[in-house]
Amino acid sequence: MKLNGTTIGANASIVGNACCRTKSLWSRLRLNSLIPLALGACVLLPATSSALQAKEIFMQDNQAQYQPYTPGMKLPDGVFPPMQGYTHEDLIEAAAKRAEAVMKAGGVDPTLARESLFALAKHLNQALEAQNVEYQISTWYQKPYENPADRSKSVADMGESYGAMAVHAATESLRGSPLLDRDKAFLRNYISSVGDGVHDLIVTLNKPGA
């Protein structure tokens, strides 16, 4: 497998230029969206979503595939290795903890809860790898900025963009799940919790001392 610097650069550019447009979408998804899961529909992000545009660019370059980082691995110029605490595994764990709390509060059967978390981890990992998210986070955070405020904006934008992406992945993970028999309020809370988990972890980079 090959980690393509051009693809990471293209994805990073998309995040930097377009993900700010997902803020209003993210607010709607988190606060008042009634997601039609019972009809087998999934959350559809608009054509302007950075997550979808980045994925399209990624898929156009069939040589660009995610490659887990190993110490000493040669990376393309300008690309930073994943940061401790912000890897795909960390993002999935943050999302899973939120989702697990929602299921526990809702009295979901433990076996079903485990199955749901497994499906969530699978779909979210696929989405993260498709965009090399752990490399994106590290690169956009550590790259030089003339204006320090731009670094904070990049982090905030990534939180919004990848939070929305996690919402989509969570919805996909529910296809065929018995959780779909639950009411819309539960489903909305479950899906939103996944996006919140990813978003909230990423934006901790803007906290003092990060």
C-alpha positions in Angstrom: 0.0 0.0 0.0 1.1 3.5 -0.7 0.5 6.7 1.2 0.3 9.3 -1.5 1.4 12.8 -0.6 -0.6 14.4 -3.3 -3.8 12.8 -2.0 -3.1 14.0 1.6 -2.4 17.4 0.3 -5.6 17.4 -1.7 -7.6 16.2 1.2 -6.0 18.7 3.5 -6.8 21.5 1.1 -10.4 20.4 1.0 -10.5 20.4 4.8 -9.0 23.8 5.0 -11.2 25.4 2.3 -14.5 23.7 2.6 -15.0 22.2 6.1 -16.0 25.6 7.5 -19.1 25.2 5.4 -20.2 22.2 7.5 -20.7 24.2 10.7 -24.4 25.0 10.1 -24.9 21.4 9.0 -23.2 20.1 12.2 -25.4 22.3 14.4 -28.5 21.0 12.7 -27.4 17.4 13.0 -26.6 17.7 16.6 -29.6 19.8 17.8 -32.7 19.2 15.8 -32.4 16.8 13.0 -34.9 14.0 12.9 -33.0 11.3 11.0 -35.3 9.0 9.0 -33.5 5.8 9.9 -36.6 3.8 10.3 -37.0 4.0 6.5 -33.5 2.7 6.0 -32.2 6.1 4.9 -28.8 7.4 6.0 -27.7 10.9 6.8 -26.8 12.5 3.5 -24.2 15.3 3.7 -24.5 18.1 1.1 -22.3 18.2 -2.0 -20.3 21.0 -0.4 -19.3 18.7 2.5 -15.5 18.5 2.9 -15.8 14.9 4.0 -17.5 13.8 0.8 -15.4 16.0 -1.5 -12.2 14.6 0.1 -13.5 11.1 -0.3 -14.2 11.7 -4.0 -10.7 13.0 -4.6 -9.3 10.1 -2.6 -11.2 7.5 -4.7 -10.1 9.1 -7.9 -6.5 8.2 -7.1 -6.5 4.4 -6.7 -2.9 4.4 -5.8 -3.6 6.3 -2.6 -4.4 3.9 0.2 -4.2 4.3 3.9 -1.0 2.9 5.5 -0.6 2.7 9.3 2.4 4.6 10.5 5.4 2.7 11.8 8.4 4.3 13.4 10.9 5.5 10.8 8.4 5.2 8.0 9.2 7.6 5.1 6.4 10.2 4.7 5.8 12.6 1.9 7.2 16.1 2.3 5.1 18.2 4.6 3.2 15.2 6.1 3.5 14.6 9.8 3.1 11.2 11.5 0.0 10.6 13.6 0.0 12.3 17.0 -0.4 10.3 20.2 -3.9 10.7 21.5 -5.3 11.6 18.1 -5.0 8.4 16.1 -7.8 6.6 14.4 -7.9 4.3 17.4 -8.3 7.2 19.8 -11.0 8.8 17.7 -13.0 5.5 17.6 -12.6 5.1 21.3 -13.9 8.6 22.0 -16.9 8.0 19.8 -17.6 4.5 21.2 -17.6 5.8 24.8 -20.3 8.3 24.0 -22.3 5.8 22.0 -22.0 3.2 24.8 -23.2 5.8 27.4 -26.3 6.4 25.3 -27.1 2.7 25.0 -26.5 2.1 28.7 -28.9 5.0 29.6 -31.4 3.6 27.1 -31.3 0.1 28.6 -30.0 -1.6 25.5 -29.2 -5.3 25.9 -25.5 -5.7 26.6 -25.0 -8.2 23.7 -26.7 -5.8 21.3 -24.6 -3.0 22.6 -21.4 -4.9 22.0 -22.5 -5.8 18.4 -23.5 -2.1 17.8 -20.1 -0.9 19.0 -18.3 -3.4 16.8 -20.3 -2.2 13.8 -19.7 1.4 14.7 -15.9 0.8 15.0 -15.8 -0.9 11.6 -17.6 1.8 9.7 -15.9 4.6 11.5 -12.5 3.1 10.9 -13.2 2.7 7.2 -14.2 6.4 7.0 -11.2 7.6 8.9 -8.8 5.5 6.8 -10.4 6.7 3.6 -9.3 10.2 4.4 -6.1 9.5 6.3 -7.6 11.4 9.1 -4.9 10.8 11.7 -2.3 12.2 9.3 -4.6 15.1 8.4 -5.0 16.1 12.1 -1.3 15.9 12.8 -0.3 17.8 9.7 -2.7 20.6 10.0 -2.0 21.0 13.7 1.8 20.9 13.4 2.5 22.7 10.2 3.8 26.3 10.4 1.4 29.1 10.5 2.2 32.8 10.1 -0.9 33.7 12.2 -1.4 31.4 15.3 -5.1 32.0 15.0 -5.1 30.1 11.8 -4.0 27.0 13.6 -6.9 27.2 16.0 -9.3 27.7 13.0 -7.9 24.6 11.3 -8.5 22.5 14.4 -12.0 23.8 14.8 -12.7 23.2 11.1 -11.4 19.6 11.4 -13.6 19.0 14.4 -16.6 20.1 12.5 -15.8 18.2 9.3 -14.7 14.9 10.9 -17.5 15.1 13.4 -20.0 15.3 10.6 -18.2 12.4 8.9 -18.6 10.4 12.1 -22.3 11.1 12.1 -22.5 9.6 8.6 -20.5 6.5 9.6 -22.6 6.0 12.7 -25.8 6.1 10.6 -24.3 3.6 8.1 -23.4 1.3 11.0 -27.0 1.0 12.0 -28.2 -0.6 8.7 -30.1 -3.7 9.7 -29.6 -3.2 13.4 -32.3 -3.9 16.0 -31.5 -0.5 17.3 -33.6 0.9 14.5 -36.6 -0.3 16.4 -35.9 2.4 19.0 -37.6 5.7 18.9 -36.2 8.6 16.9 -35.0 10.5 20.0 -32.8 7.5 21.0 -31.4 7.2 17.5 -30.7 10.9 17.2 -28.9 10.9 20.5 -26.9 7.8 19.5 -25.8 9.1 16.2 -25.1 12.6 17.5 -23.0 11.2 20.4 -20.6 9.6 17.9 -20.1 12.9 16.1 -19.7 14.7 19.4 -17.1 12.2 20.5 -14.9 12.7 17.4 -15.5 16.5 17.3 -14.8 17.0 21.0 -11.5 15.0 21.0 -10.1 16.9 18.0 -10.9 20.4 19.4 -9.0 19.6 22.6 -6.0 20.5 20.5 -7.1 24.1 21.0 -6.9 23.9 24.7 -3.9 25.6 26.4 -1.0 23.3 26.8 -2.1 20.9 24.0 
